[in-house]
Amino acid sequence: MAQLSDDCFETDGGLIPAATALSLLEARLATIVGTEKIALNSAAGRILAGDIVSDRAVPPHDNSAVDGYAVYFDDLAPDSETTLPVAGRVAAGHPLDGPATRGTAVRIFTGAPIPDGAAGPDTVLMQEDCRVEARDGQEFVAIPAGISRGANRRDSGEDVARGQVILQAGQRLRPQDIGLAASVGCADLPVFTKLVVGVLSTGDEVFEPGADAPAGGIYDANRHALMAVLSDLGCEVRDYGIIPDDADRIEDTLNAAAADCDAIVSSAGMSVGDEDHLAGSVERLGTLHFWKVAIKPGRPVAFGQIGDTPFIGLPGNPAAMMVTFLRLARPALLRLGGATDLSPRLYQVRAGFAHTKKERRREYVRVSLEVGDDGVLVARKHPRHGAGVLTSMVESEGLVELPEDMTQLTPGTMVSFLPFTEVAR
C-alpha cells in the first residue's frame, strides 16, 4: 500500500528550488516598458530611466555652518584672546560687497557665502563663543583661543561635485532622492513608464466583497491585496475580476489581459485539482516556464508567458499568495519595470523558537520581533502558521527565511529576517 502524505508540501521531486526560480526569472526577464519625463513632484516611487549628473556644485560656494564671525585663522593669537574689529556683515543670499580685510572679522550667518571664497576668511567662530564690545562707535569681537583652522566652514561641492552622478538609472525614487535632484536644479526626471499589470482571481467559490456570499463562498481577499501591493510598487493595475472555474472563460480573460497589459498576475487555480485550470490554460495559450516551487508556504506558483506577456500565477491561500508575491513576483515585476535593485535586504536576528522543516525546501516563517535581554532582536513565531491564515501576515512584522539545507532550527540560532517594511515603498 502506498504511503499517504500528511504534508501538503511533500514533493515528488518535481519542484524546483526557490533559488533556481529566481535565477530563471532574472535570466528570462528584461525591461519591457518605455520612458517618459515627469515633473519632480510626481516622481516619488517611480523607477529612474537614466543617470542624473549634476551640472553644479552643492553647495555652490564656500559658506558658514553657523551664525557667528568669519576670520583669518592666522590673525588669531594661539594662546590668548584676540579682539578684532567687525568690518562687514554677510547673510545668506547677500554676499559681502568687496573683499574681507586681514585683521578684521566679518559678521556671518548660517549658509552665507564666505567672503572671497577660498582666498577669504578660513575659520568661523560661533557667536555663542564670542564677546561683542563697542568702542567709539566701532563694533569689536573678542575671540577666545583654541579654535581650529577651518572650523564651522563648509566648502563648495562638499555635498555634490560638479559632474557627479547623484542618482542612477534603475533605482526607485525615494523622498530623499527627490530632494537631492531638486538641490541640483532638476525640475523633471526621466523615468520608466508604469508597468501595466492585469490582475485576476479564479474560483466558483470566490465573491466580491459587499456581495452576498452563499454557503461555501468566500470573499476575494487575494485580488484586493494584490492590487494594493502592485499600486504600492508603482504599477498601473487593471482589474479583470473574478473568473469562474471554466477553462474557456479563463482563456478568454488571459488573452484579453495579454493584449492590453505588460504582465499578468493571478491567484488560485494553480494546483492540480479538476477545477484548477490556470496552468493548463497558460500552456495552451503560450509557455509555462516553471510550475511548483520548493517553498513553504506557496508551492503552486508558476511563471510563464502568453505571447510576449509574462504571466505569474500565485497560490490561492492568502498568506501563501502574499509570501510568494514578496519573494518571487515582486523582483520579477521590478525587473520588467526597469529596476536594478531587485532583492530586499535581509537582517540577522536571533530565533526565539524551535522549528522542524523538510530538507530541500525553503521556508518562510511569520514572526514578530522583541528585544532580548542582551539587546539583540529576537524573532517570535506567530502561533498560527497555516497558508490560509491572513491575520498572521497582519499580526507579524516580517518573515524569517530558513534555507533548504536546514531541517531543525533551535532557539538562539541567528536567522535571516525580512521585515515587511523592506518591501514597502
Secondary structure, 3 states (H helix, E strand, C coil): CCCCCCCCCCCCCCCEEHHHHHHHHHHHCCCCCCEEEEEHHHCCCCEECCCEECCCCECCCCEECCCEEEECHHHCCCCCCEEEEEEEEEECCECCCCCCCCCCEEEECCCCECCCHHHCCCEEEEHHHCEEEEECCEEEEEECCCCCCCCCEECCCCCECCCCEEECCCCECCHHHHHHHHHCCCCEEEEECCCEEEEEEECCCEECCCCCCCCCCEECHHHHHHHHHHHHCCCEEEEEEEECCCHHHHHHHHHHHHHHCCEEEEECCCCCCCCCCHHHHHHHHCEEEEECEEEECCCCCEEEEECCEEEEEECCCHHHHHHHHHHHHHHHHHHHCCCCCCCCCCEEEEECCCEECCCCCEEEEEEEEEECCCCCEEEEECCCCCCCCCHHHHCCCEEEEECCCCCEECCCCEEEEEEHHHHCC
